[in-house]
């Protein structure tokens, strides 16, 4: 280590010592009254220990090497997950849930029985029923219904399992998104990607185990919390990457800093961190060390894997990508490249599916069709590409939103919107899964004649989470993490594996 580097290390060490001393004083003044009680509770319940339970799904947390690949408790069909979330909730009645009876009711007053005792986000008075704003046809040997909004995807119906009767108890976007991805409508729980990475690690130590890609011009309503690590070690939170410009901000060395000097700086910082760990024995300090080292390795690996320019032209034509621009198609292609390189969980959020009908961009006839036009081709390409590469067998692809849309037209303050739109609906919506040991060409569940309520095969967010974990080799009831004196799990106290869609 050179003299300048040694001086830099000493300065960082002195700053950390000052900060640690200040923290100790604050900690004493703020928490000493409860210190002995917390110590006793920690001894009784083990709430301060990292690592999973000793049931069927033991997970040992190695703070020094938190992302090393681990074997699941039982042999799972999937090794990685690509989760496509259409933020804003696409209308199942214009995509996959064909209801001829609803067409007959178009323009009629909504029956009072559909409104009594129900909660809606933007329906007051008596709304009009709204027939399907798309044309439907059956496709493939499975004879699955798909609208003309998804002409490319209609060719893939024999490779997916549809869930036609998904339900939720949250009718606002942020809580519903949190529930779908963290198992709780409240902030603070780990996302499903964090759970998966915690349980399985990653096959590529030069890339994050959990990568997030966003499109549509805005974050989901729940914000970055839906890819947070919650009470799990922070190294398991999702790493947001970009499809335009540098994949991660500040990934390049500053002007005048060589790679060797960057490595020496990180070594000096981590040496200080390890001294702090020896003093306080806080596992988060080791997570911090692992994240510094990961960031250094990513400088080489991330720009290469996140570069779609070197893909052959037929791949660009297949996905409809636009190199150099931030778009959904680019993100879908990146998702394939990332799982191909060993990334465990890739989460795509595409914003803009909230079709209330309060303007052209949010209408079923314009806004929804535009969103379908931008996503239909790349999603189809993803399934075909994974299939052709032999990757669909062990890559689980999940598509869906946070809730569904009503069969009646939105009606704010008793006034119908000038454009066709539907309100938030919790009782029934459609999702689908493909690959990763999921049954092909199958439809699970059914809604009533107007798509209002489930009549068979009803499932919820916890069931979907349990099924994803099952395909990866985990029993969701045993896969837990100790926090606040009790074992927590992704599915809380609910959830059943949807066995009918498992091949």
C-alpha positions in Angstrom: 0.0 0.0 0.0 1.4 3.4 -1.0 1.9 6.3 1.5 -1.1 8.1 0.0 -3.3 5.0 0.3 -2.2 4.4 3.8 -3.0 8.0 4.8 -6.5 7.6 3.2 -7.0 4.4 5.1 -6.1 6.1 8.4 -8.4 9.0 7.7 -11.3 6.6 7.0 -10.5 4.6 10.2 -10.4 7.8 12.3 -13.7 9.0 10.9 -15.3 5.6 11.6 -14.0 5.6 15.2 -15.5 9.1 15.8 -18.8 7.9 14.2 -18.8 4.7 16.3 -18.2 6.7 19.5 -21.0 9.1 18.7 -23.3 6.2 17.9 -22.4 4.5 21.3 -23.4 7.7 23.2 -26.7 8.1 21.3 -27.4 4.4 21.7 -26.9 4.6 25.5 -29.0 7.7 25.9 -31.8 6.4 23.7 -32.0 2.7 24.4 -30.3 1.9 27.7 -33.7 1.8 29.5 -34.7 -1.1 27.4 -31.3 -2.7 26.9 -31.5 -5.4 29.5 -35.0 -6.4 28.4 -34.0 -6.6 24.8 -31.0 -8.7 25.8 -33.2 -11.1 27.7 -35.8 -11.3 24.8 -33.0 -11.9 22.3 -31.7 -14.8 24.4 -35.2 -16.3 24.7 -36.3 -16.0 21.1 -33.1 -15.7 19.1 -34.5 -12.6 17.3 -31.1 -11.1 16.7 -29.7 -14.2 15.0 -29.3 -14.4 11.2 -30.2 -17.5 9.4 -33.3 -19.5 8.7 -35.1 -22.1 10.8 -34.0 -25.7 11.2 -37.2 -27.1 9.6 -37.4 -28.5 6.1 -35.9 -25.4 4.6 -32.7 -24.6 6.5 -30.8 -21.5 5.2 -27.5 -20.7 6.7 -26.5 -17.1 6.3 -22.8 -16.6 5.6 -22.3 -12.9 6.1 -18.8 -13.0 4.5 -20.2 -14.7 1.4 -23.9 -14.0 1.3 -24.5 -14.7 -2.4 -22.8 -18.0 -2.7 -25.1 -20.5 -4.5 -27.1 -22.8 -2.2 -29.1 -25.9 -2.9 -32.8 -25.7 -2.1 -34.3 -28.2 0.4 -35.9 -30.3 -2.4 -35.3 -30.5 -6.1 -37.1 -27.6 -7.7 -38.0 -27.4 -11.4 -36.9 -23.7 -11.7 -33.4 -22.2 -11.2 -34.4 -18.6 -11.9 -37.4 -16.3 -12.2 -38.4 -13.5 -14.5 -41.4 -11.6 -13.1 -43.2 -9.2 -15.4 -45.3 -6.9 -13.4 -47.7 -4.6 -15.3 -47.9 -1.7 -12.8 -51.4 -0.2 -12.7 -53.3 -3.4 -13.3 -54.2 -4.4 -16.9 -57.8 -5.2 -17.6 -58.4 -8.9 -17.8 -61.7 -8.2 -19.7 -59.8 -6.8 -22.7 -57.0 -9.4 -22.6 -57.8 -12.9 -21.5 -61.2 -13.2 -19.8 -63.8 -13.3 -22.6 -67.4 -12.6 -21.4 -70.0 -12.6 -24.2 -72.7 -11.9 -21.6 -71.0 -8.7 -20.6 -71.2 -7.5 -24.2 -75.0 -8.0 -24.1 -75.2 -5.8 -21.0 -73.1 -3.0 -22.5 -74.6 0.4 -21.7 -77.2 -0.9 -19.1 -77.3 0.3 -15.5 -75.1 -1.7 -13.2 -77.3 -4.1 -11.1 -77.4 -2.9 -7.4 -76.2 -6.3 -6.2 -72.8 -5.7 -7.8 -72.4 -2.4 -5.7 -74.0 -3.2 -2.4 -71.4 -3.5 0.4 -68.5 -3.2 -2.0 -65.5 -0.9 -2.0 -64.4 0.8 -5.2 -61.7 3.5 -5.8 -63.7 5.7 -8.2 -67.2 4.5 -8.6 -70.1 6.5 -7.1 -73.8 6.6 -8.1 -75.0 4.0 -10.7 -72.4 3.2 -13.4 -73.1 1.7 -16.7 -72.0 -1.8 -17.6 -69.2 -1.9 -20.2 -68.8 -4.7 -22.7 -65.4 -6.0 -23.8 -63.5 -3.3 -25.8 -61.6 -5.9 -27.9 -62.3 -8.9 -30.1 -61.5 -12.4 -28.8 -60.6 -15.7 -30.4 -59.5 -19.1 -29.1 -55.9 -20.1 -29.9 -53.7 -23.2 -29.9 -54.6 -26.8 -28.9 -55.5 -25.4 -25.5 -58.3 -23.2 -27.1 -57.4 -20.4 -24.7 -59.2 -17.1 -25.2 -56.9 -14.1 -26.1 -57.9 -10.8 -27.4 -56.7 -9.1 -30.5 -54.7 -6.7 -28.2 -52.1 -9.5 -27.9 -51.8 -11.0 -31.4 -48.2 -12.2 -30.8 -48.8 -13.7 -27.4 -51.8 -15.6 -28.7 -49.3 -17.9 -30.5 -47.9 -19.0 -27.1 -51.0 -20.2 -25.3 -49.9 -23.8 -25.4 -46.9 -22.9 -23.3 -48.5 -21.1 -20.4 -50.9 -21.7 -17.5 -53.5 -19.0 -17.0 -54.8 -18.2 -13.6 -58.3 -16.7 -14.3 -59.5 -16.2 -10.7 -56.8 -14.3 -8.9 -58.1 -12.2 -6.0 -56.7 -9.6 -3.5 -58.1 -7.6 -0.6 -56.3 -4.4 -1.6 -57.9 -2.0 -4.1 -55.3 0.8 -4.0 -52.2 0.4 -6.1 -49.4 0.8 -3.6 -50.8 -1.6 -0.9 -51.8 -4.1 -3.6 -48.3 -4.1 -5.2 -46.7 -4.5 -1.7 -49.0 -7.4 -1.0 -48.2 -9.1 -4.3 -44.4 -8.7 -3.9 -43.8 -8.8 -0.2 -46.7 -10.6 1.3 -47.9 -7.6 3.3 -49.8 -4.4 2.3 -47.5 -2.5 4.8 -44.0 -1.3 4.3 -41.0 -3.2 5.8 -41.3 -6.8 4.5 -38.7 -8.4 2.1 -39.7 -8.7 -1.5 -40.0 -12.1 -3.1 -36.8 -11.5 -5.1 -35.0 -10.9 -1.8 -36.4 -14.1 -0.3 -35.3 -16.1 -3.3 -31.8 -14.7 -3.4 -31.5 -15.2 0.4 -32.5 -18.8 0.0 -30.6 -19.7 -3.2 -27.8 -17.2 -3.6 -26.7 -16.6 -7.1 -24.8 -18.6 -9.7 -22.7 -15.6 -10.8 -20.7 -13.9 -8.1 -19.9 -11.0 -10.4 -23.5 -9.9 -10.7 -26.3 -9.2 -8.2 -28.6 -12.1 -7.4 -31.7 -9.9 -7.7 -31.9 -7.3 -10.5 -34.8 -4.8 -11.1 -35.6 -3.1 -14.5 -38.3 -0.4 -14.8 -40.0 1.1 -17.8 -43.0 3.2 -18.6 -41.6 6.5 -17.4 -42.3 6.1 -13.7 -41.8 3.8 -10.7 -44.6 1.6 -9.4 -46.8 3.3 -6.9 -45.3 1.4 -4.0 -41.8 2.8 -5.0 -38.6 1.0 -4.4 -39.9 -0.7 -1.3 -41.3 -3.5 -3.4 -37.8 -4.7 -4.3 -36.4 -3.9 -0.8 -34.9 -6.5 1.5 -36.9 -5.5 4.6 -35.6 -7.3 7.6 -33.3 -9.6 5.6 -29.7 -8.5 5.2 -29.5 -5.6 2.9 -27.2 -7.5 0.4 -30.4 -9.2 -0.8 -32.3 -6.2 -1.9 -32.9 -5.7 -5.6 -30.3 -3.8 -7.6 -32.0 -1.4 -10.0 -30.3 -1.4 -13.4 -30.9 0.8 -16.4 -31.4 -0.1 -20.1 -30.1 3.3 -21.2 -26.6 4.6 -20.5 -24.5 3.0 -17.8 -26.4 0.0 -16.3 -25.7 1.3 -12.8 -24.9 4.9 -11.8 -21.3 5.7 -11.0 -20.1 2.3 -12.2 -17.2 3.9 -14.0 -14.1 4.9 -12.2 -13.9 8.7 -11.7 -11.5 10.7 -14.0 -8.0 10.2 -12.8 -8.6 7.1 -10.8 -7.2 3.8 -12.1 -8.8 0.5 -11.4 -5.8 -0.5 -9.1 -6.4 2.7 -7.1 -10.1 1.9 -6.9 -9.3 -1.6 -5.6 -6.9 -0.2 -3.0 -9.6 2.3 -1.9 -12.1 -0.5 -1.5 -9.6 -2.7 0.4 -8.9 0.2 2.8 -12.6 0.8 3.4 -13.3 -2.8 3.9 -10.4 -3.2 6.3 -11.9 -0.4 8.4 -15.3 -2.1 8.2 -13.9 -5.4 9.4 -12.4 -3.7 12.4 -15.8 -2.2 13.1 -17.3 -5.7 12.7 -14.8 -7.1 15.2 -15.9 -4.4 17.7 -19.7 -4.6 17.2 -20.3 -8.0 15.7 -23.1 -6.6 13.5 -23.8 -8.8 10.4 -24.9 -5.8 8.4 -21.2 -4.6 8.5 -20.2 -7.8 6.7 -23.1 -7.2 4.2 -21.6 -3.8 3.6 -18.2 -5.4 2.9 -19.8 -7.9 0.5 -21.6 -5.1 -1.3 -18.4 -3.1 -1.8 -16.7 -6.1 -3.3 -19.7 -6.9 -5.5 -19.7 -3.3 -6.8 -16.1 -3.6 -7.7 -16.6 -6.9 -9.6 -19.7 -5.4 -11.3 -17.6 -2.8 -13.0 -16.3 -5.5 -15.3 -19.3 -7.8 -15.6 -22.3 -5.5 -15.6 -21.5 -3.4 -18.7 -20.9 -6.5 -20.7 -24.0 -8.4 -19.8 -26.2 -5.2 -19.9 -25.1 -4.3 -23.4 -27.7 -5.4 -26.0 -25.8 -3.9 -28.9 -23.8 -7.0 -29.5 -27.0 -9.1 -30.0 -27.6 -10.3 -33.6 -30.1 -8.4 -35.7 -32.6 -11.2 -35.7 -32.8 -11.0 -31.9 -33.5 -7.2 -32.1 -36.2 -7.8 -34.7 -37.7 -10.6 -32.6 -37.9 -8.5 -29.4 -38.5 -5.1 -31.1 -35.7 -3.5 -29.1 -34.5 0.0 -29.4 -30.8 0.1 -28.4 -29.8 3.3 -26.6 -33.4 4.0 -25.4 -35.1 3.1 -22.2 -38.0 0.8 -23.1 -39.8 -2.4 -22.1 -38.5 -4.4 -25.0 -34.9 -3.7 -24.1 -35.6 -4.7 -20.5 -37.1 -8.0 -21.5 -34.0 -8.8 -23.6 -31.8 -7.9 -20.7 -33.8 -10.2 -18.5 -33.0 -13.1 -20.8 -29.3 -12.1 -20.8 -29.2 -11.8 -17.0 -30.7 -15.2 -16.2 -28.5 -16.7 -18.9 -25.5 -15.3 -16.9 -26.8 -16.8 -13.7 -28.8 -14.0 -12.1 -31.4 -15.7 -9.8 -34.4 -13.2 -9.9 -35.1 -10.5 -12.5 -38.0 -8.2 -11.8 -39.5 -6.0 -14.6 -42.0 -3.3 -13.7 -43.8 -1.6 -16.6 -45.8 1.5 -15.5 -48.9 2.9 -17.2 -51.6 0.2 -17.1 -54.1 2.1 -15.0 -57.0 2.4 -17.5 -59.5 4.6 -15.7 -60.8 6.3 -18.8 -60.1 9.8 -17.6 -58.1 10.6 -20.7 -57.0 9.1 -24.0 -53.7 7.8 -22.4 -55.7 6.0 -19.7 -58.5 4.6 -21.8 -59.2 1.1 -22.9 -59.4 2.0 -26.5 -56.2 4.0 -26.7 -54.0 3.7 -23.6 -54.4 0.0 -23.1 -53.9 -0.8 -26.7 -50.7 1.2 -26.7 -49.4 -0.6 -23.7 -50.2 -3.9 -25.3 -48.5 -2.9 -28.5 -45.3 -2.1 -26.6 -45.3 -5.3 -24.6 -46.9 -8.0 -26.7 -44.0 -8.7 -29.0 -41.2 -8.7 -26.5 -43.0 -10.9 -24.0 -43.7 -13.4 -26.8 -40.1 -13.2 -27.9 -38.9 -13.9 -24.4 -40.9 -17.1 -24.2 -39.7 -18.2 -27.7 -36.1 -17.2 -27.0 -35.9 -19.1 -23.7 -37.6 -22.1 -25.3 -35.2 -22.2 -28.3 -32.2 -21.9 -25.9 -33.5 -24.7 -23.7 -33.8 -22.3 -20.8 -37.6 -22.2 -20.4 -37.5 -25.6 -18.6 -35.7 -24.1 -15.6 -36.7 -20.4 -15.9 -40.1 -19.5 -14.4 -41.8 -16.6 -16.1 -44.6 -14.8 -14.3 -46.9 -12.1 -15.7 -49.6 -10.0 -14.0 -50.7 -6.9 -12.2 -51.7 -6.0 -8.7 -55.5 -6.4 -9.2 -58.1 -6.4 -11.9 -60.7 -4.1 -13.5 -64.5 -3.9 -13.0 -67.0 -5.0 -15.6 -68.8 -1.7 -15.1 -67.6 1.6 -16.4 -65.8 4.0 -14.0 -68.2 6.6 -12.6 -66.7 9.5 -10.5 -69.2 11.7 -8.6 -72.0 10.2 -10.6 -70.5 11.4 -13.9 -69.2 8.9 -16.5 -65.8 9.6 -17.9 -65.7 10.6 -21.6 -63.4 7.7 -22.4 -64.0 4.1 -21.8 -62.3 3.0 -18.5 -62.7 0.5 -15.7 -62.2 0.9 -11.9 -60.0 -1.1 -9.7 -61.4 -4.6 -8.9 -60.2 -7.0 -6.2 -62.4 -10.0 -6.7 -61.1 -11.5 -10.0 -58.2 -10.9 -12.4 -55.9 -12.9 -14.6 -52.2 -13.8 -14.3 -50.2 -16.4 -16.1 -47.0 -18.5 -15.6 -44.8 -20.3 -18.0 -41.7 -22.5 -17.8 -40.0 -23.7 -14.6 -42.1 -26.8 -14.3 -45.4 -25.2 -14.9 -48.1 -27.1 -16.8 -48.4 -26.1 -20.5 -51.6 -25.1 -22.2 -53.7 -25.0 -19.0 -56.3 -22.7 -17.6 -57.0 -22.7 -13.8 -60.1 -21.1 -12.4 -63.1 -19.4 -13.8 -65.1 -16.2 -13.2 -68.8 -15.7 -13.5 -70.6 -14.7 -16.7 -69.6 -11.1 -16.5 -66.1 -11.5 -15.0 -67.0 -10.0 -11.6 -66.3 -12.8 -9.1 -64.5 -16.2 -9.1 -66.7 -19.2 -9.3 -63.9 -21.8 -9.2 -60.1 -22.1 -8.8 -59.9 -18.9 -6.7 -56.3 -18.0 -5.7 -54.5 -15.0 -4.1 -51.1 -13.4 -3.8 -50.0 -15.8 -1.1 -50.9 -18.8 -3.3 -48.8 -17.3 -6.2 -45.9 -16.7 -3.9 -46.1 -20.2 -2.5 -46.2 -21.7 -6.0 -43.1 -19.6 -7.1 -41.2 -20.8 -4.0 -42.3 -24.4 -4.6 -41.0 -24.4 -8.2 -37.6 -23.2 -6.8 -37.5 -26.0 -4.2 -38.9 -24.4 -1.1 -41.8 -25.2 1.2 -43.2 -21.8 1.8 -44.4 -22.8 5.3 -40.9 -23.8 6.4 -38.9 -21.1 4.6 -38.6 -18.5 7.4 -36.4 -15.9 8.9 -36.3 -14.9 12.6 -37.4 -11.3 13.3 -39.0 -9.5 16.2 -39.1 -12.7 18.3 -40.8 -15.0 15.8 -40.2 -16.7 12.5 -41.5 -14.7 9.5 -42.2 -16.1 6.1 -43.1 -14.5 2.7 -46.6 -15.9 2.8 -47.2 -14.8 6.4 -49.8 -17.3 7.7 -51.5 -18.1 4.4 -50.9 -19.5 1.0 -51.2 -22.9 -0.8 -49.3 -24.2 -3.7 -51.5 -24.2 -6.8 -50.9 -27.8 -7.5 -53.2 -27.9 -10.6 -50.7 -25.8 -12.6 -47.6 -27.8 -11.6 -46.5 -30.2 -14.2 
